[in-house]
Amino acid sequence: MIAVEEARRRILEALRPTPAETLPLPAAWGRVLARPVLSRVTQPPADVSAMDGYAVRAADAVQGARLRVIGAAPAGHPFAGGVGPGEAVRILTGGFVPAGADAILLQEDAEAEGGTVTVRETVREGRWIRRRGLDFAAGEEVLPAGRRLTARDIGLAAAANHPWLAVHRAPRIGILATGDEIALPGEPIPPGGIVSSNAHALAALVRAGGGEPLVLPIVPDDSRAIAEAAAAARACDLLVTTGGASVGDTDLVQSALGPQGFALDFWKIAMRPGKPLIWGRLGQTPVLGLPGNPVSALVCGVVFLLPALERLSGLPGAAPRTLAARAGAPLPENDRRFDHLRARLEAAPDGAPVATPFPVQDSSMLKTMARAEALILRPPHAPALPEGAAVEVIPLGDLGI
C-alpha cells in the first residue's frame, strides 16, 4: 500500500491540461484560462465624474460663489466645450469631465436657480473625479492564465473588451460501473442485486469539478465486456471505473484491461475508506479504478478525482482545502491507514467549527455520507484524542458536492 499523498502526487504528475478552445464570455464561466487576458481598452477611458453634480474649477467653487451653468455632460454625451472661470457644467455619474474642470460639486452641495448654481460647500481639487485608467490601462494583464473564471472575472473580461476567451476544454470523464449485482435506478433489480448509485454520484462530482461526465452502460463481471466498454472510452481524458478493483474472483478490472495494454502504476492505498484503488494507463487514456462501495468511491473521488479534474482543467491540482476544527466527540487511536471520518460540522458558541463523527462509519452507508458536512482527517497512527481536541477536516460544502 502507498500513502495518500504519494498516490495523489503520482496521479497529478501523470496528467496534462486539456487543449485550449475559444468560447464566448457566457460559456467561459467556470473554465480555466489558457492564455492571459490583456485589456484592449483603458478604463475609464477619460476622467469621469463619480457622482451627480457640476463640473467646476476648484479655485472658483468656494462657499457662497455663484457659477454660470454653460451646458451638460451626462454619461455617453460629453460636453464639447471647456469650463472657464466662473463657469460650471451639469454632469452625471460616468460623464466625461470637461476640459478646464478639476473637481465635481455635488448636487446636494449646490443650489441651482435658472442658469446659475450657488456653491453651498467649498470643493477641493480632484474631488469626486475618477481619473483615466483608474481601473486598468490598455495592454495591462487583467486576468492571468491558469485562473478558473468567476462571474467577477467574466465581468472584468467584458469591460476589457473581450467577447471571447481562450480556455481549457472541459475534461471528458468516462464513468464505468461494473458488477453482476447492480442495476440502474428504475430498472429491474436482479436477484440478490442492488441499485447502482456510484455512476450517478461520480457524474455529479465530475460536474461539480468542472468536467463533462460520460456515463457508460453498466457492464457485468465479464472480462470481455469490461474491455469492450473501456475501449469505447479511449477518447475520454480520464476513464473512471467503479467496482472490480479489489481481489475477489469477480474483481476483474485489472485482468480485463491487461490484454488491452493497460499499464498499472499502483494499486492499494493506505486509506479508509478506499483501500482498493487502481491507477494506470490504457494506451493514452489514464484510468482511475475506484472501489465499489459507494462511500469509498465518493471519498476517493474527493481525495483523488477532484484534484485530477483540476489538473486536467488547467490548474496545478491540489489536495482538497482543509479547515481547523474541534472534535465533537472522543476519537480512538488510528491504525496504519489514513482515515476519513464522515462528520457533522457545527459552530460552537464561540463560533469555532466543531466536527462530530457519525457513530457508524461503514463504507456502504450513503445516508450518512449524504448527511456529512465534513471529513475528519486521521493520519496513520494518530493518537486517541479527547472531545474538544484540534482536528483537521475537509469541509464538503466547499466542494459543491
C-alpha positions as CSV (number, residue, x, y, z in Angstrom):
1,M,0.0,0.0,0.0
2,I,1.2,3.5,-0.7
3,A,0.4,6.7,1.2
4,V,-2.5,9.0,0.2
5,E,-0.2,12.0,-0.6
6,E,2.1,9.8,-2.7
7,A,-0.8,8.4,-4.6
8,R,-2.2,11.9,-5.3
9,R,1.2,13.1,-6.4
10,R,1.6,10.3,-8.9
11,I,-1.8,10.8,-10.3
12,L,-1.3,14.6,-10.8
13,E,2.2,14.1,-12.3
14,A,0.7,11.8,-15.0
15,L,-1.9,14.2,-16.2
16,R,-1.7,17.2,-18.5
17,P,-4.2,20.0,-19.1
18,T,-6.7,19.6,-21.9
19,P,-6.2,21.7,-25.1
20,A,-7.5,25.2,-25.4
21,E,-10.7,26.3,-27.1
22,T,-12.3,29.7,-27.7
23,L,-15.6,30.3,-26.1
24,P,-18.0,33.3,-25.9
25,L,-18.0,35.0,-22.5
26,P,-21.2,33.5,-21.1
27,A,-19.9,30.0,-21.8
28,A,-16.5,30.6,-20.3
29,W,-17.7,30.8,-16.7
30,G,-16.1,28.1,-14.6
31,R,-13.4,27.3,-17.2
32,V,-9.7,27.9,-16.7
33,L,-7.9,30.5,-18.8
34,A,-5.4,29.0,-21.2
35,R,-3.9,32.4,-22.0
36,P,-3.8,35.7,-20.1
37,V,-6.3,38.4,-20.8
38,L,-4.8,41.7,-21.8
39,S,-7.1,44.7,-21.8
40,R,-7.9,46.2,-25.2
41,V,-9.1,49.5,-23.6
42,T,-8.3,51.9,-20.8
43,Q,-10.9,52.1,-18.1
44,P,-12.2,54.6,-17.5
45,P,-11.3,56.0,-21.0
46,A,-11.1,59.6,-19.6
47,D,-11.5,61.4,-16.4
48,V,-15.1,60.8,-15.3
49,S,-17.4,62.0,-12.6
50,A,-18.0,59.7,-9.7
51,M,-21.2,61.5,-8.6
52,D,-24.1,63.6,-10.0
53,G,-23.4,67.3,-9.7
54,Y,-21.4,70.0,-11.5
55,A,-18.0,70.0,-13.2
56,V,-16.2,73.1,-11.8
57,R,-12.8,74.7,-11.3
58,A,-11.9,74.2,-7.6
59,A,-10.5,77.7,-7.5
60,D,-14.0,79.1,-8.3
61,A,-16.1,76.7,-6.2
62,V,-15.8,78.3,-2.8
63,Q,-18.7,78.5,-0.4
64,G,-21.2,81.2,-1.5
65,A,-19.9,81.6,-5.0
66,R,-22.4,81.7,-7.9
67,L,-21.3,80.0,-11.1
68,R,-22.9,80.1,-14.6
69,V,-24.1,76.8,-15.9
70,I,-23.0,76.6,-19.6
71,G,-24.0,73.1,-20.5
72,A,-24.5,69.4,-19.5
73,A,-22.3,66.2,-19.7
74,P,-24.5,63.2,-19.0
75,A,-22.8,59.7,-19.4
76,G,-22.4,59.0,-23.1
77,H,-22.7,62.6,-24.2
78,P,-19.5,64.6,-23.5
79,F,-19.7,68.4,-23.3
80,A,-17.9,69.7,-26.4
81,G,-16.5,72.9,-24.8
82,G,-14.4,73.7,-21.8
83,V,-15.1,75.2,-18.3
84,G,-13.7,78.7,-17.8
85,P,-13.5,81.0,-14.7
86,G,-16.9,81.3,-13.0
87,E,-18.5,78.5,-15.1
88,A,-19.9,75.1,-14.4
89,V,-21.2,72.2,-16.4
90,R,-24.1,70.0,-15.2
91,I,-22.6,66.4,-15.0
92,L,-24.0,63.0,-14.1
93,T,-22.2,59.9,-12.8
94,G,-19.9,58.5,-15.5
95,G,-19.9,61.7,-17.6
96,F,-16.6,62.8,-19.0
97,V,-15.1,65.7,-17.1
98,P,-14.9,68.7,-19.5
99,A,-11.6,70.4,-20.2
100,G,-10.8,73.1,-17.6
101,A,-12.7,71.4,-14.8
102,D,-10.8,69.9,-11.9
103,A,-13.5,68.9,-9.4
104,I,-17.1,67.9,-9.0
105,L,-19.5,70.0,-6.9
106,L,-22.1,67.5,-5.5
107,Q,-25.7,68.4,-6.4
108,E,-26.6,68.2,-2.8
109,D,-24.0,70.8,-2.0
110,A,-25.3,73.1,-4.7
111,E,-28.4,75.3,-5.2
112,A,-29.5,75.7,-8.8
113,E,-31.5,78.7,-9.9
114,G,-32.2,79.5,-13.5
115,G,-28.9,79.3,-15.4
116,T,-26.7,79.6,-12.3
117,V,-25.7,77.4,-9.4
118,T,-24.6,78.6,-5.9
119,V,-21.9,76.7,-4.0
120,R,-23.0,75.7,-0.5
121,E,-19.8,73.9,0.4
122,T,-16.3,74.6,-0.8
123,V,-14.9,71.9,-3.2
124,R,-11.3,70.5,-3.2
125,E,-9.4,70.0,-6.4
126,G,-9.8,66.4,-7.7
127,R,-12.8,65.7,-5.6
128,W,-15.2,63.1,-7.0
129,I,-13.2,62.6,-10.2
130,R,-12.2,59.1,-11.3
131,R,-9.0,59.5,-13.3
132,R,-8.4,58.0,-16.7
133,G,-7.1,54.4,-16.3
134,L,-8.0,54.2,-12.6
135,D,-9.2,50.6,-13.1
136,F,-6.8,49.4,-15.8
137,A,-5.0,50.5,-18.9
138,A,-4.9,49.2,-22.5
139,G,-2.4,46.4,-22.7
140,E,-2.5,45.6,-19.0
141,E,-2.9,41.9,-17.9
142,V,-6.2,41.9,-16.1
143,L,-6.6,38.1,-15.8
144,P,-3.7,35.6,-15.6
145,A,-3.6,32.2,-17.4
146,G,-4.5,29.3,-15.1
147,R,-7.3,31.1,-13.4
148,R,-10.7,29.5,-13.0
149,L,-13.2,32.1,-14.2
150,T,-15.7,33.5,-11.7
151,A,-18.7,35.7,-12.6
152,R,-16.5,38.7,-11.4
153,D,-13.8,37.6,-13.9
154,I,-16.3,37.4,-16.7
155,G,-17.4,41.0,-16.0
156,L,-13.8,42.2,-16.0
157,A,-13.0,40.4,-19.3
158,A,-16.1,42.1,-20.8
159,A,-15.0,45.5,-19.5
160,A,-11.6,44.9,-21.1
161,N,-13.5,44.4,-24.4
162,H,-13.0,40.7,-24.8
163,P,-16.1,38.9,-26.3
164,W,-14.3,35.6,-26.5
165,L,-11.8,33.9,-24.2
166,A,-9.3,31.0,-24.7
167,V,-10.0,28.4,-22.0
168,H,-9.1,24.8,-21.4
169,R,-11.7,22.4,-22.7
170,A,-13.8,20.8,-20.0
171,P,-12.3,17.4,-19.2
172,R,-14.3,14.5,-20.6
173,I,-14.5,11.8,-17.9
174,G,-15.8,8.3,-18.8
175,I,-17.5,6.5,-15.9
176,L,-17.8,2.8,-16.0
177,A,-19.7,0.9,-13.3
178,T,-19.1,-2.9,-13.1
179,G,-20.9,-5.8,-11.4
180,D,-23.4,-8.5,-11.9
181,E,-25.3,-7.3,-8.9
182,I,-26.1,-3.7,-9.9
183,A,-28.9,-2.1,-11.8
184,L,-29.6,1.5,-12.7
185,P,-32.3,3.3,-10.7
186,G,-35.7,2.5,-12.0
187,E,-34.6,-0.7,-13.8
188,P,-35.4,-4.2,-12.6
189,I,-33.1,-5.3,-9.8
190,P,-31.6,-8.7,-10.4
191,P,-31.9,-11.5,-7.8
192,G,-29.5,-10.7,-5.0
193,G,-28.8,-7.3,-6.6
194,I,-28.8,-3.7,-5.6
195,V,-29.4,-0.3,-7.2
196,S,-26.3,1.3,-8.6
197,S,-25.5,4.8,-7.2
198,N,-21.8,5.2,-7.9
199,A,-22.1,6.2,-11.6
200,H,-24.6,8.9,-10.8
201,A,-22.8,10.2,-7.7
202,L,-19.5,10.3,-9.6
203,A,-21.1,12.0,-12.6
204,A,-22.4,14.8,-10.3
205,L,-18.9,15.0,-8.7
206,V,-17.3,15.4,-12.1
207,R,-19.8,18.2,-13.0
208,A,-19.0,19.9,-9.7
209,G,-15.3,19.7,-10.6
210,G,-15.9,21.3,-14.0
211,G,-15.8,18.2,-16.1
212,E,-18.2,16.6,-18.6
213,P,-19.2,13.1,-17.5
214,L,-19.9,10.3,-19.9
215,V,-21.7,7.6,-18.0
216,L,-21.2,4.2,-19.8
217,P,-23.7,1.4,-19.6
218,I,-23.2,-0.9,-16.6
219,V,-21.1,-4.0,-17.5
220,P,-21.3,-7.4,-15.8
221,D,-18.4,-9.2,-14.2
222,D,-17.1,-10.3,-17.5
223,S,-13.6,-9.6,-18.7
224,R,-14.6,-9.2,-22.4
225,A,-17.5,-6.8,-21.6
226,I,-15.2,-4.7,-19.3
227,A,-12.5,-4.5,-22.0
228,E,-15.0,-3.5,-24.7
229,A,-16.6,-0.8,-22.6
230,A,-13.2,0.6,-21.6
231,A,-12.2,0.7,-25.3
232,A,-15.2,2.8,-26.0
233,A,-14.0,5.4,-23.5
234,R,-10.5,5.8,-25.0
235,A,-11.4,9.2,-26.4
236,C,-12.0,10.5,-22.9
237,D,-9.4,12.4,-20.9
238,L,-9.8,10.1,-18.0
239,L,-11.6,6.8,-17.5
240,V,-13.0,6.2,-14.0
241,T,-14.2,2.7,-13.2
242,T,-16.1,1.7,-10.0
243,G,-16.2,-1.8,-8.7
244,G,-13.9,-4.6,-9.7
245,A,-10.8,-3.1,-8.1
246,S,-10.3,-5.4,-5.2
247,V,-9.0,-9.0,-5.1
248,G,-12.2,-11.1,-5.3
249,D,-12.9,-13.7,-8.0
250,T,-15.1,-11.2,-9.8
251,D,-12.9,-8.1,-9.4
252,L,-11.8,-8.1,-13.0
253,V,-10.8,-4.6,-13.9
254,Q,-7.0,-5.2,-14.0
255,S,-7.2,-8.6,-15.6
256,A,-9.7,-7.4,-18.2
257,L,-7.6,-4.4,-19.2
258,G,-4.2,-6.1,-19.1
259,P,-4.5,-7.7,-22.5
260,Q,-5.6,-4.4,-24.0
261,G,-2.3,-2.8,-23.0
262,F,-3.2,-1.5,-19.5
263,A,-0.1,-0.3,-17.7
264,L,-0.5,-0.3,-13.9
265,D,1.2,2.4,-11.9
266,F,-0.1,1.5,-8.4
267,W,-2.8,-0.4,-6.6
268,K,-4.0,-0.2,-3.0
269,I,-3.9,3.0,-0.9
270,A,-3.3,3.1,2.8
271,M,-6.6,4.9,3.5
272,R,-10.0,4.2,4.9
273,P,-12.4,4.1,3.2
274,G,-11.0,3.3,-0.3
275,K,-8.1,0.9,0.0
276,P,-8.6,-0.9,-3.3
277,L,-7.8,1.9,-5.8
278,I,-6.1,1.4,-9.2
279,W,-4.1,4.0,-11.2
280,G,-2.7,3.3,-14.6
281,R,-3.0,4.0,-18.3
282,L,-4.8,2.2,-21.1
283,G,-2.9,3.4,-24.1
284,Q,-3.1,7.2,-23.9
285,T,-6.1,7.1,-21.6
286,P,-5.4,7.5,-17.8
287,V,-7.5,5.0,-15.7
288,L,-8.6,5.6,-12.2
289,G,-10.2,2.5,-10.7
290,L,-12.4,3.3,-7.7
291,P,-13.8,0.8,-5.1
292,G,-17.3,-0.4,-5.5
293,N,-18.5,0.6,-2.0
294,P,-20.4,3.8,-2.6
295,V,-18.9,5.8,0.3
296,S,-15.4,4.6,-0.6
297,A,-16.0,5.7,-4.2
298,L,-17.1,9.2,-3.2
299,V,-14.3,9.7,-0.6
300,C,-11.8,8.6,-3.2
301,G,-13.5,11.0,-5.6
302,V,-12.9,13.8,-3.2
303,V,-9.3,12.9,-2.4
304,F,-8.1,11.9,-5.9
305,L,-10.7,12.6,-8.6
306,L,-11.4,16.3,-7.9
307,P,-7.6,17.1,-7.8
308,A,-7.3,15.2,-11.1
309,L,-10.1,17.2,-12.6
310,E,-8.3,20.4,-11.6
311,R,-5.1,19.3,-13.2
312,L,-6.9,18.3,-16.5
313,S,-8.8,21.7,-16.4
314,G,-5.6,23.7,-16.4
315,L,-5.0,24.2,-12.7
316,P,-2.0,22.7,-10.8
317,G,-4.2,20.3,-8.9
318,A,-4.0,20.1,-5.1
319,A,-5.4,18.3,-2.1
320,P,-8.8,19.5,-1.0
321,R,-8.8,22.5,1.2
322,T,-8.9,21.7,4.9
323,L,-10.2,23.6,7.9
324,A,-9.1,23.6,11.6
325,A,-11.9,22.3,13.8
326,R,-12.6,20.8,17.2
327,A,-13.5,17.2,17.7
328,G,-17.2,16.9,18.8
329,A,-16.6,13.5,20.4
330,P,-13.6,11.5,21.6
331,L,-11.6,9.9,18.7
332,P,-9.9,6.5,19.1
333,E,-6.3,5.8,18.2
334,N,-5.9,5.2,14.4
335,D,-4.1,2.3,12.7
336,R,-1.8,2.4,9.7
337,R,-4.4,3.7,7.2
338,F,-5.3,7.3,6.7
339,D,-8.9,7.6,7.9
340,H,-11.6,9.9,6.6
341,L,-14.4,10.1,9.2
342,R,-17.8,11.3,8.0
343,A,-18.9,14.0,10.3
344,R,-21.4,16.8,11.1
345,L,-20.0,20.3,11.1
346,E,-21.5,22.8,13.5
347,A,-20.4,26.1,15.2
348,A,-19.6,26.3,18.9
349,P,-20.9,29.2,20.9
350,D,-17.6,31.0,20.3
351,G,-18.0,30.4,16.5
352,A,-15.3,27.8,16.2
353,P,-16.2,24.8,13.9
354,V,-16.9,21.5,15.7
355,A,-16.7,18.2,13.7
356,T,-18.6,15.3,15.3
357,P,-18.2,11.9,13.6
358,F,-21.2,9.7,13.0
359,P,-21.1,6.7,15.4
360,V,-21.1,4.2,12.5
361,Q,-18.6,4.7,9.7
362,D,-19.5,1.7,7.4
363,S,-18.4,2.4,3.8
364,S,-21.7,1.2,2.4
365,M,-23.9,3.9,4.2
366,L,-24.8,6.5,1.7
367,K,-27.3,8.2,4.0
368,T,-24.5,9.0,6.4
369,M,-22.3,10.3,3.6
370,A,-25.2,12.4,2.2
371,R,-25.7,14.0,5.7
372,A,-22.0,14.5,6.3
373,E,-20.7,18.1,6.1
374,A,-17.1,17.3,6.6
375,L,-14.5,14.5,6.6
376,I,-12.3,14.4,9.7
377,L,-8.8,13.5,8.7
378,R,-7.0,11.0,10.9
379,P,-3.4,10.4,9.8
380,P,-1.8,6.9,10.2
381,H,-1.1,6.0,13.8
382,A,-2.8,9.2,15.1
383,P,-3.2,9.0,18.9
384,A,-6.5,9.0,20.6
385,L,-8.0,12.4,21.1
386,P,-10.5,13.7,23.7
387,E,-13.6,15.7,22.8
388,G,-12.6,19.3,22.0
389,A,-9.2,18.4,20.6
390,A,-7.9,20.1,17.5
391,V,-8.6,18.2,14.2
392,E,-8.3,18.9,10.5
393,V,-11.3,18.4,8.3
394,I,-12.3,18.7,4.6
395,P,-15.5,20.8,4.5
396,L,-17.6,19.1,1.9
397,G,-19.8,22.1,1.3
398,D,-16.9,24.0,-0.2
399,L,-16.5,21.3,-2.9
400,G,-20.0,21.8,-4.3
401,I,-20.8,18.1,-3.9
